[in-house]
Amino acid sequence: MKARKETTLAIIIGLAIALLVTGGVLRARKALQKLNLSLSSITNKTGSTANSPDSSTDLFLTLDTLNHTVTDETTINVSGKTLPNTYIAILGEKAEHLIVPNELGVFTQSVVLVKGANTIRITVYQEDGQNTSQDLTVVYTTADL
């Protein structure tokens, strides 16, 4: 009888945690969509992005983190360079991050990995609605390297 109560309690706690994680992911995705929509509406209202000093520069994303990396660390630092005054969305297996690069366009963000293959998508958004993306594949293993 006691084992049944413990099992039921474990299932309820597991479901609560799953709901919290799912809610967090949905909230982050909704925030990214709002950001993209608000950036589009700003462009549509002004008719141009002449007030942006980088509007004539082509959007780019250069990553310093190597693709197809195998690591035994639970986190990896994703770093690179893009235009300043942009927004960077980093979508990992466990979490999502929205960051802004420094005045030189340099950025870095620690991303938590899950065991096995991890796909990390890095997307840079400019105020005029342009965006560019790159995917990183990182394998986290507990085996001795």
C-alpha positions as CSV (number, residue, x, y, z in Angstrom):
1,M,0.0,0.0,0.0
2,K,2.9,2.4,0.8
3,A,4.6,1.7,-2.5
4,R,1.4,2.7,-4.3
5,K,1.3,6.1,-2.5
6,E,5.0,6.7,-3.3
7,T,4.5,5.8,-7.0
8,T,1.5,8.1,-7.2
9,L,3.3,10.9,-5.6
10,A,6.3,10.4,-7.9
11,I,4.0,10.5,-11.0
12,I,2.3,13.7,-9.8
13,I,5.6,15.4,-9.1
14,G,6.9,14.3,-12.5
15,L,3.9,15.7,-14.2
16,A,4.2,19.0,-12.4
17,I,7.8,19.4,-13.4
18,A,7.0,18.5,-17.0
19,L,4.2,21.2,-17.0
20,L,6.6,23.8,-15.6
21,V,9.3,23.0,-18.2
22,T,6.8,23.0,-21.1
23,G,5.3,26.3,-19.9
24,G,8.7,27.9,-19.8
25,V,9.6,26.8,-23.3
26,L,6.2,28.0,-24.6
27,R,6.6,31.3,-22.8
28,A,10.1,31.8,-24.3
29,R,9.0,31.0,-27.8
30,K,6.1,33.4,-27.5
31,A,8.4,36.1,-26.3
32,L,10.6,35.5,-29.3
33,Q,7.6,35.7,-31.6
34,K,6.5,39.0,-30.0
35,L,10.0,40.3,-30.4
36,N,10.0,39.4,-34.1
37,L,6.5,40.9,-34.5
38,S,7.4,44.1,-32.7
39,L,10.5,44.6,-34.8
40,S,8.5,44.1,-37.9
41,S,5.9,46.6,-36.8
42,I,8.6,49.2,-36.0
43,T,9.9,48.8,-39.5
44,N,6.4,49.1,-41.0
45,K,5.5,52.2,-39.0
46,T,8.7,54.1,-39.9
47,G,8.8,52.9,-43.5
48,S,12.6,52.6,-43.3
49,T,15.4,51.9,-40.9
50,A,17.4,55.0,-41.7
51,N,17.9,55.6,-38.0
52,S,19.9,52.4,-37.7
53,P,23.6,52.9,-38.5
54,D,24.0,49.3,-39.7
55,S,21.0,49.1,-42.0
56,S,23.2,49.2,-45.1
57,T,25.4,46.4,-43.8
58,D,24.7,42.8,-44.6
59,L,23.7,40.7,-41.6
60,F,26.2,38.0,-40.8
61,L,26.9,35.4,-38.1
62,T,30.3,33.9,-37.5
63,L,30.6,31.3,-34.7
64,D,33.8,30.6,-32.8
65,T,32.4,27.4,-31.3
66,L,33.2,24.4,-33.5
67,N,30.4,22.4,-35.1
68,H,30.3,18.6,-34.4
69,T,32.1,19.0,-31.1
70,V,32.3,16.0,-28.7
71,T,32.6,17.0,-25.0
72,D,32.4,15.5,-21.5
73,E,31.3,18.8,-20.0
74,T,27.7,19.5,-19.1
75,T,27.8,23.0,-20.7
76,I,29.4,24.6,-23.7
77,N,30.1,28.3,-24.4
78,V,28.6,29.4,-27.7
79,S,30.5,32.5,-28.9
80,G,30.8,34.4,-32.1
81,K,30.4,37.7,-33.8
82,T,27.7,39.5,-35.7
83,L,26.5,43.1,-36.1
84,P,26.1,45.3,-33.0
85,N,22.5,46.4,-32.2
86,T,21.0,43.0,-33.0
87,Y,19.3,40.4,-31.0
88,I,20.6,36.8,-30.7
89,A,18.3,33.9,-29.9
90,I,20.1,30.7,-28.8
91,L,17.8,27.7,-28.7
92,G,19.3,24.6,-26.9
93,E,17.9,21.3,-25.9
94,K,17.2,22.4,-22.3
95,A,16.9,26.2,-22.5
96,E,16.5,29.2,-24.7
97,H,18.5,32.5,-24.4
98,L,17.9,35.9,-25.8
99,I,21.0,38.0,-25.7
100,V,22.5,41.2,-27.2
101,P,26.1,41.4,-28.5
102,N,28.4,44.0,-27.2
103,E,29.2,47.2,-29.2
104,L,31.7,45.3,-31.4
105,G,29.1,42.5,-32.1
106,V,30.9,39.9,-30.0
107,F,28.7,37.5,-27.9
108,T,29.1,34.5,-25.7
109,Q,26.5,32.4,-23.9
110,S,26.8,29.2,-21.8
111,V,24.4,26.5,-23.0
112,V,23.5,23.4,-20.9
113,L,23.7,20.1,-22.7
114,V,21.7,16.9,-22.5
115,K,23.4,13.5,-22.8
116,G,23.8,12.5,-26.5
117,A,23.4,14.8,-29.5
118,N,22.4,18.4,-28.9
119,T,21.3,20.7,-31.7
120,I,21.8,24.4,-30.8
121,R,20.3,27.0,-33.2
122,I,21.7,30.5,-33.1
123,T,19.6,33.1,-34.9
124,V,20.5,36.8,-35.2
125,Y,17.6,39.3,-35.7
126,Q,18.1,42.8,-37.0
127,E,15.7,45.6,-36.3
128,D,14.5,45.6,-40.0
129,G,13.3,42.1,-39.6
130,Q,16.2,40.4,-41.4
131,N,17.6,37.3,-39.7
132,T,20.2,34.6,-40.2
133,S,20.7,31.3,-38.5
134,Q,23.3,28.6,-37.9
135,D,22.9,25.2,-36.2
136,L,25.6,23.6,-34.0
137,T,25.7,19.9,-33.2
138,V,27.4,19.1,-29.9
139,V,27.6,15.6,-28.5
140,Y,27.7,15.3,-24.7
141,T,29.1,12.0,-23.5
142,T,30.0,10.6,-20.0
143,A,32.6,8.3,-21.6
144,D,36.3,9.0,-21.1
145,L,37.6,11.1,-23.9
